[in-house]
Amino acid sequence: LTGRIKFDVMHGHWVVPNGPVSAIVARLRRLPLVISLHGSDIFLAEQSRLLGAVARWCFRSASAITAPSEDLRQRAIRLGAPPSRSYLVPYGVDPSQFTRIENAGPQLRAELGLPADSLVVFSIGRMVYKKGFEYLIRAVPAVLREHPTAKIVLAGGGDLEPRLISLVKQLGVENSVVMPGWVSRDKLPLYFSGCDLFVLPSVVDQQGNVDGLPNTLLEAMASARPVVATDVAGIPLAVKDGDNGLLVPEKQPGELSSAINLLLRAPELRLQYGEAGRSRVERELNWQTTARTFISLFSQARGRRKRGRASKEAGVAAE
């Protein structure tokens, strides 16, 4: 394909495993290379000397390296990414797809068979350790002591689902934790817009793996939902504590339940935080802003490559 069509830039996603292929093709076609990191690639490179060396070679070939969080950018720099060519480019969300839906609250409660007056706390994701769902479940008893009719809707699936179901039973909160499984993409806007509060309890796992900037966080903000989240990785880039949500330390069910309870008893504050989150999405954390940033980086990379070629040709001519 790159031989038949004239491209201006090669854009590789995930430095491992896609980086080496992108770098080789970019070199063969004499194209500038931009590499975008996503989290799991850096984690793998940190765990293996071989993969770390592969990542460093790719970084040396790249005109620009992008990361969705400052944490990920710094980890890439420690692996060998040049700081001057490493850029923070947050993910975005489509504010027209995820937005306020009229009467979403009653619709969601009807969808899930919940009482009309239930306070709904929503969380969603792949059920793996780094998502931190265990700590949200452990926070539920303290939430129920203050808000006995609250419902925690935990959507998704994965390896830890049986263990999480067991923990729910062990804590005796089966009547308050709803686990609907995976929610179809077309229904997600209803879940985000219809809940009272979104919780993102991400943690750094035992091996150092952590989310970058989860899409679900941005989708909740675009839906004008207040957020309680942990203060890890790229999350503080989107959630400003006391502005559009509350940040708490990771792996602390007590801190998590206190923040949830604070917002559940303060509807005016939930509205204020939700509107502030929506405003941030409209101003900054949307795909149009992300696209403009990438276009600028592509143009810079192309210009840098042209200047490099001109310098080499001038050197050859001088000889």
ZIBELNOR-V129197 format. One line per field, one symbol per residue. ss: DSSP state (A for helix, B for strand, O for the rest). psi: psi as a letter, one per 40 degrees, with the letter a starting at -180 (. if undefined). Layout:
BEGIN
ss = ???
psi = ???
END
This chain:
BEGIN
ss = OOOOOOOOBBBBBOOOOAAAAAAAAAAAOOOBBBBBOOOAAAAAAAAOAAAAAAAAAAAAAOOBBBBOOAAAAAAAAAAOOOAAABBBOOOOBOOOOOOOOOOAAAAAAAAAOOOOOOOBBBBBOOOOAAAOAAAAAAAAAAAAAAOOOOBBBBBOOOOOAAAAAAAAAAOOOOOOBBOOOOOOAAAAAAAAAAOOBBBBOOOOOOOOOOOOOOAAAAAAAAOOOOBBBBOOOOAAAAOOBOOOBBBBOOOOAAAAAAAAAAAAOOAAAAAAAAAAAAAAAAAOOBAAAAAAAAAAAAAAAAAAAAAAAAAAAAAAAAO
psi = deddhhidihhhhhdhedddddddddddefiihhhhiecdddddddehddddddddddddehdihiieidddddddddeehhdeehihgiiaiheddhahhhfddddddddefiidehhhhhiiihgideeeddddddedddddddgeeihhhhiaiadeddddddddddeffdeehhgeahhideeddddddeidhhhgfiihadeeiiicghddddddddefhihhiigibededdhhhedeahhiiifgddddddddddddegddddddddddddddddddfidddddddddddddddddddddddddddddddd.
END
